[in-house]
Every structure is written in C-alpha cells, then in structure tokens.
Amino acid sequence: MNRLRRATHAHLARRLTSLTVQRRNPRRGKPVPEPVLARAFSHPQGAGVIGPGAQRLLRSVLVDALTARTQRCEVVIARDDLERLLGAASSRLPSRFASVLHVTGTLEDAIEHLESRPRHISATGPEKQFPILWLATPGADADVVHQTLESQPATDLVTLFNGPWPYGPTHFIDTDGPRRPPAHDLHLLTRDQAIVRLRALGSAP
C-alpha cells in the first residue's frame, strides 16, 4: 500500500491550494476529469464498506465529491449519516455546497428524493446526467434500498453503504486504507481534516 498515506495537516494545506486533479489527454493535450473517488469502490448493485477505516473512507469520499472541480457530483445523504461523519460541524457547512449536497431527514426520505427526481428523456433515450453519490446505512432496509437501485437504471448513481452489503461487494477498509488499493491516490481524512477542507473551499472566492 505504498500509494496510501494518511493526510497530514501539511499535506492537507498543499491540497487546499490545488483541489483540481487533472490528467492530460495524450492526443489533444486537454485536461480530462478524474473520476470521483467513490467510483474506485462502486458497483452497479451498490457496495458496502466495513472495518476500522470505513468511516474515514466514507468521509474522504464525501469530501472528494463535494470539492471536485473537474466533475460536478451531487451527494445524497441522511442527516444521521452526515453527523456520524462530520459531527456537530455537519450543520454548519459552507452555503456553497447547498446546491449539490442534499441532506434528508431519514433513509426513507433519501429514497423518496432519488425516486422523485425528474428524468430527462430525448428522442435517442435517457440523457446522461451529473453523477449522484448516495451514502447511506441500509441496515435492515437493504431489500428496499436494493429495489431503489434497480429502479434507477438511467441515472449515473454511485452508491457506497456503511456496513455489509448483501447485493454487491463489501470492502474491508483497514486503518490505512483498503486491503486492495484502488487505482487512485487515496488520503483517508479524520473528522477535523474533512471539516477544515470543506470550510476552506467554502470560503474560497
């Protein structure tokens, strides 16, 4: 896991000055959006995360999705899950995230939000929409959550679940990262580091 390292305050400060992660298209020389970190762990049927580093991974995925400038991504998460990841600061996030962060009262409300979203259909079929990251704790409602995933075939929905997931892979996340590192630089964030990064971007011009 030589590509994995914990995010230190010094490293975090450097990251705050360059939140846009891009790679070059060898043919055109134009920047190409890097995939949202969550995609490294996602699965069409959803994926779960367990282990001592699971919360830090989910926290890192949340921050990555909200701060990515190369690819817009909306986030849907229940209030309890957001508070578990960010603590009391979850209610004081910068207002600039309001358009992409959808915090629902319960898991059921999150499901209703996803199912009620308008779908854009053209003559050639469903139009591609901005990706949506759904972070949730299904628990005993795994069957209902799975039904929701199956009803969203036309959307670019990326899902990561807190806890084991019976309908797709479950990743074990150790304290320093996953046992099988993704093809993506990964910096697991503490709660304080996540809040500092979100606030720094929220106050940026």
Order of alpha helices (4+ residues) and beta strands (2+ residues): alpha-beta-beta-beta-alpha-beta-alpha-beta-alpha-beta-beta-beta-alpha-beta-beta-beta-alpha
